[in-house]
Amino acid sequence: MAERLRGRRAVAQRLRRLQAEPLCRDCAAKGAVREASVPDHILPLTQGGSDEDSNIRCLCADCHQARTAEQFGHRRTIPTGRDGWPIG
């Protein structure tokens, strides 16, 4: 597993990446324009990815949450009432 950047070096790198890629890459692929707020590892560090720029894509918070759930096998949960039916 690769060592994660921390502290000032990590903050500086995050800002540099968001300045270089200010729009969400996934939204842009769908034809939408949204501000990127999260530099995301394409191949997560826990799966052998690196902190190299070639392994980073900038995403909006919603796209980042969806990608993370996809990469780590998380399922979306739907709140249900006492009767077991979905709420909402």
N, C-alpha and C positions, 0 to 999 in steps of 0.2 A: 504494500500500500504506500502511495506517495505521501510525502510530508506536506501538510497543509500550511500555506502562508498565514501568518498571524500578525496582529499589531499594525503598526504604521505602514509596513511594506504591503500588507493585504489591502488596507484602505486606499493607498496610492494606486495599487494595481486595479482595484475595482473602479475607481474614478477614471483612470486612463482608458479602461475597456468601455465604460459607458459613454465616454466622450467620443471614442472611435466608432462605436456602433450605438447611436442614440435611440434607434427604433427597434421594436420587438421583431426579431427575425421570423418567428412563427406567424405573427399577425400579418407581416408584410407578405409572406408566402400565400396568405388567404386574401390579399388585396386590401387589408385594413391598415390603418396607420395608428400605432399606439406607442407611447414612450416606453423604452426599456428601462427597467429598474433593478434587474438582477442579472449579473454575469453567471451563466449556468455552465457547468461542466458537461460536455457532450457525452463523454465516457466518465462516469463518476470516479472520484478518487478511490472509493471503496472497491471499485471494480477494476482497478489498475490504471485509471486515467491520470493525466498529469495537469499541472497548472500552466502548461504552455498555451500561448494564445490560440494555437490551432485547435485546441480542445475546449474552447470557450465560445459560447453564443450568448448574446444578450437578449433577454426576454422580459416581458411584462410579468407582474406578479401572478396573474391568472394562468398564463402559459407555463410559467415555471412550476406552479403547483401541479398542473396537469402532467408535465414531463416527469416530474419527480415521482408522482404516483405511478406512472407508466413504467419507469425504470425500476422501481422497487416493489412492484406488484401490489400496491395499495389499491383498494377498491373504494369507490365513492359510497358513502353511507347515506341512506335516506331516513330522516327522522320518521318514526312511526308512533301512533297513538296507542293507548292501552288496548284497543281492539285489534292492533296489528296492522291497520291500514296506514298508508303513507299520509303524512301531514303536509298540507300545503297545496 
